[in-house]
């Protein structure tokens, strides 16, 4: 039994020196020290801390100059004491910033932090007494009794606590502000990613519908099919090369919309050239008013996808008004076939365009847009308003 017990105990006895060597190796490599991004002290913290110390030193010098001869300390002793006390205060300030707060409060451990504060005070107060005893404080301090000197424990403790909590407050405030910035940047990146995904949904949706139209022309062996392919090439050039920016001049968006309408007119008989009407007011060919790319297309596309193009004299009526103050109103009216008149077209399956558009408006124009859908008998009217 003794042999078995000694055999079982051997690994634990051997493990103890190994664990001690591992801890020693970790300590020698400073693996306990926080990483640079965790321990880095911003410049504004240096300026604030040392500025406060210099201000206190200036007040001490001013008070010493105005003190009586019995209470006045020699200037060289005053400067030396200020250097030593500032060095001591700086040591606990930066130790608390770089080691204590990240290792305790930064990891959700409050009691170890309070224990660390007590240990710092246990080191700070005796060292502060040592500095006072080493430098001296003039004739008044030499006349103090031991009991009077011990009473200095209270102000020294308060000074140490003020330095530690000042460091902790600045560190926690800095981490909070940094967390806010990181959170906002993360939200911004998520919005950009979502917008990119929404934009990629637009192109296939539009391309799918347009290819269906071209297929219809080619199946009828229409002479309009080659022109439709050229129009599609122009539109795809805009989608690929000009709509990748956050905003485009509204003149470019309108030019793209005209190309789309020209493509749709190829579906109409030659006897109905005015079946598609597009009125523009306040936005000329060179208008540079910024607008998010591909924002107008979904409304127009839905009019052709769900509308009755056989309605006369006007099957689709589009109007755009840009006010001098930047308010933009865009409206699309299309007629609805009798069989579809009672359906809620934007909610039917496959209506990706309007759902996509509404989400893009929420992201790009928060609290600055209105999207109104009306369904009077035989008609479907969508109005979008963008505030400046």
N, C-alpha and C positions, 0 to 999 in steps of 0.2 A: 504494500500500500504506500509505503514511503517512497518507493521508486516511482510509482505511477504519479504520486502527488508532485514529486520533484520534476518529473517530465512535463506534467501539465503546467507547472508554475514557471518553467524555463522560458517560454515565449514571452510571458508578461514581464519577467525580470529583464529579458533581453530587449524588450520593446521600450522600456523606460529610458535607457541611455540613448536609443535611437530617436525617441520623441524629443529628448532634451537637445540632442544635436540638431534636429530639424528646427526646433524653436530658435536655437542659437544662430543657425545658418540664416533663418528668415530675418532675425533681428539684425545680423551683420549686413544683410543685403537691403536693409530698410524696406522690407516688404510690408511692414506695418504702416509706413508713411503713405498718406493719401496721394493719389496720382495728381499730375500737374493741373488738369482741368478741375479737379476737386479742391486743390489747395491754393490755386492762384488767387492772389489778392488784387482786386481792381485798383487802378491808380487813384480813383476818387476816395477810396478808403484810406490809403496812405496819407493823402493830403488832409483828410478830415481828422484823422487820429493825431498826426504830428502837429497839425495846426492847433488842435485843442491843447496839446502838451505845451507848445510854445506860448500859447496865450496864458496858460497858468504860470509858466516860468516868468513871463513878463510881469504878471501881477505880483509874483513873489519878489521880483527885483524891485518893483516900484514900492511895495510895502516895506522892504528892507531899507530902501533909501530914505523913507520918511519915518523910520523908527528911531527911537532915542539911542544914544551911544551904548547904554547898557543892554539894549535888545538887538542891536545891529550885528549882523554876521559879516565877516570879511567877504569881499566880493569873490575872491578866488575859491573860498570854501563854498560859497553859495552856488557858483557855477559848477564845481565838482559834484556837489550833492545833486544838482539838477541833472547832470549827465548820468549819474548812477541811478537815480530814481526813474528817469526816463527810460534808461536801458532795461530796468527791471519791469516797468509797466509795459514796455514794448514786448518783452519776452512773454509775459502772460497773455497779452493781447493777441499776438500772432500764434502762440501755441493753442490758445482757445479757438482761434479762427481756423487754423489749418489741421488741427488734430482732434481736439475735444468735440467741437460741434459736429463735424462730418461723421465722426465715429460713434456718436451717441444720438443727439437730436436728429441728425440727418438720416438715421436709420430707425427712428421711432422709439428710441430708448431714453426715457427721461431720467430714471433713477441713476443710471451710470453717469449721466451728465451732472446731476447734483453732487454725486460723489466726487467727480472730477473737479467741480468748483471748490469743494471743501479741501481737496488736496492742494489745489493751486493757492488757496488762502493760507493753508498751513505752511506753504513754502514762502509766500509773499510777505506775510507779517514779520516772521523772524528776520528775513533779509532786509526788510525796511528798518527794523530796529538796529540791525548791524550797520547799515549805512549811516544812520543817525549817530551811533556810537563811534563810528570810524571818523566821520567828518566833524562832529561836534556841532553845537548850535549856539555858540556864543555864551556869554556870562550867565544869561538867564537859564539856559539849559543845564549848565554846570551846577547851578544852585538847586535844580529840581531834585526831589527825593525819589527813591526807588518806586514808591507808590504812585507818585505823580507820573513817572515815566511809564508805568504799567497801564495807566489810564489811556495812554496813546494807542492801546490795542484797538479801541473802538474806532477812532478815525482811520487808522491804518486798514482795519478790516473793511470799513466803508469805502475807502479809496480802492482797495483791491476788488471789492464787489462791483464798484462802478466801472472799473476797467474791463472786468470780465463780461458784465452784462452789456456794456457798450459794444464790445466786440461781438457778442452773441446777437445783439439786436441788429447790428449792421450786416452780419453774415446771413441771418435769417431773412432780413429784408432784401438783401442782394439776391439770395437764392429764390425768393418769391418772385421778384421782378424778372429774373432770368427764366424762371418757369413760365411766367406769363408770356414772355417773348417767344419761348420755344413752343408754347401752346398755340399762340397766334400764327406762328410760322407753319406749324403742323396743320392747322385749319386751312391756311392759305394753300399749302401744297395739296391738301385733300380736295379743296375747291378746284384748283387747277387740274387735278387728275380727273375729277368728275366732269368738269367742262370739256376736257379733251375726249372723254368717253362719250359724252352727249354729242359732241361734234362728229365723232366717228359714226354715230348712229344716223346722223343726218344724211351723210353721203350715200351709204348703201340704200337707205330708204328712197332717196330721190332717184338714184341710179336704177333701182329695181322698177320703179314706176315708168321711168323714161324708156328703158329697154322694152317694156311691155308695149309702149306706144309705137316704138320703131318696129317691133315685131308685127304689130297690127298693120303698119304701112307696107312692110315687105310681104306679108301674107296676101295682101291685095295687089301686089306688084305695082305699088303706086310710084310715080315719078318723084314724089316728095321724099322718098326714103333717103337718097344721098344727102339732100339738104338737111334732113333731120340728124344724120350722123355728124355733119359739120357743126351744126348747132350744139350737139352734145359734146363735141370736142372742145368748143369754146367754153361751155359751162364747166367741164371737167378741169380745164386749165385754171379757171378761177377757183374751183374747189381745192385744187392741189397746191397752187402757188401763191394765191393772193388772200386766202381766208385763214391762214395760219396765225395771223396777228390777233391781238386782243380786240382792236377796232379797225375799221376801214372807213374811208370817206363814203358818205351816203351815195355819192354819184357812182362809185364803183358797185355798190350793192344794187342800185337801180339799173345799171347797165347789165348786170348779171340777171336781174329780174326780167328785163326786156328780152334777153336771149331766151330765157325760159318760156316767156309768152310767145315768142316767135316759133318756138318748137311746138307749143300747144296749138298754135293756129294752123299748123300743117294737118292737124286732125280734122279741121273744119272744112266744109265744102267751100268752093270759091265764091259761091253766091252769098256767103255770110261773113264778109270781112270785118264787120263791126260787132260781131258776137262777143268779142273780148274787148273791154274798155278799160283803159288805164289813165287816170287823171293824176297829175303831179302838180303841186302848188308849193312854192317857197323853196324848192330844191332844184337848182339848175344843173346843167351838165358838169359844171366844175365845182359844185358845192362840196365843201370839205367837212361838213358836220359829221362828227364821228358816230359810228354805230357798230354794235357787235356784228360780225359777219354771219350771214345765213340766218338772220333773225326774221326776215320778212318771208322767206321762201316757204316755211311750213304752212302758213295761212293760205297762200296762193295755191300751193300744191294740193291741200285738202279740198279746195274749191273745185279743182279739176278731177280729183279722185272721186268725190262724193256728189258733185253737182250734175245737173242735167244740161249738157252742152247743146241739146236740141232746142232749148228755150230761146225764144226770139222776142224782141229784137236784140237784147243783150243777155247773154248767158252768164257772164262773169263780169262784175263791175268792181274795179279796184281803185281806191283813191288814197293819196298820201298828201298830207298837209304838214309842212314844217313852219312853225311860227317863228317870228324874229327872236323870241326869248329862248328858243331851243326846244320848245314842246313839240313833240311829233305825234301825229295821229294817223294811224294806218287802218284802213277798213277794207274788207273783202265781202262782197255780196254775191251769192250764187243761188240759182234756182235749184229746187229739189224735185226730183221725179215723184209723181204721186205715190208710187209704191214705197218711197223712202221718207215721205213727208212727216210721218209720226215717229221716226226714229231719232234718238239722240246721237247724232253722227260723231261728235268728238269722243264718245265713250265706247263706240262699237269696236270689236276686235280689229287689230291692225292699225288703229289710229295712233301710231307712235308719234306722229308729227306734233300734235297739239300738247300731248303729255310732255314730250321732250321740250317744246317751246316754253311751257309754263315753268318747268324746272330751271331752264336757262335764265328766264326772267327773274326768278327768285334769287339766283346766284349773282347775276350781272347787274340787275337794277332793283336791289332790295328796297321796298317801300317807295319806289319811284316808277311804278308801272301799274297799268290797269288792263285787264284782258276780259272783255265782255262778249258773251255769246248770246245771240238772240235767234229765235226760230219762229218768225211769223209764218202764217200759212203759205206753204209753197216756196219758202225762202230760208236761207241760212246766212246770218250776218255775224261776222266776227270783227271786233274793233279792238285794236291795241293802242294804248297811249303810253308814251315814254316821257317822263318828266325830266327837265334839264338837271 
